[in-house]
């Protein structure tokens, strides 16, 4: 999830995933004419319940991932 300085969630779409990172498209509004806005992506714990595992797990002979 990406939020702006006002705490408003920014809609995103992942275009491509590579070893060195991913490419995302962001839908932003209110960009000034001939101007720009800056956003920072800060990794952290997601508070969005849709992205949690909801009790699902994967397990094999060596590992268990919850």
N, C-alpha and C positions, 0 to 999 in steps of 0.2 A: 504494500500500500504506500502511496506517495501522497503527502499532504503539503499544502502551501503554508505560508507564514500565518494565515488566518485559521488554519486547522481544517480547511475544506479539502476533501478527498479529490485527487486528480485521477480521472479515468486513464488507464494505460492499456496497451496491447503489446505483447511480446512478438517481435517479428522473426528473430533468429537467435538461436542459442549456439555458442561456440565455446571452445575450451577456455579462451581468454576472457569471455564475458558474454553478455547478451545485448541485443539491440531492441529498444523499446520505442514506441510511439506514444506521446502524451497529448491529451486534448486539453489545451489551456485556453483561457478567455481573458479578455481585458488587457491585451498586450498593446502598449502605446504605439501610435504610428511612428515608424522609423525608430522603434525602440526595442527593448527586449525584457525578458524576465529571467531570473536565475532560480533554479531549483536544486536542492541538494537531496541526494538519496542516501539515507543513513540506515544501515542494516540494524535490525533489532528484532525483538520479539513481536510477532504479529498479534494484534488484538482482534483480528477478524476471525470469527468462528468458522467461516467457510474454508479457511486455509489450514485448520488444525486437523489432526488425524481422526478425531472423534472416536477413539477407542480401537481403531484399526491397527494391525501390526503385521509385519513380515518376519518370518523366521526360517532359518535353515539349520543345518547341523552345527554351525559355528557362531551365528549371530542372531540376535532378535532386535528388531527396530520397532519402536512404538511411536 
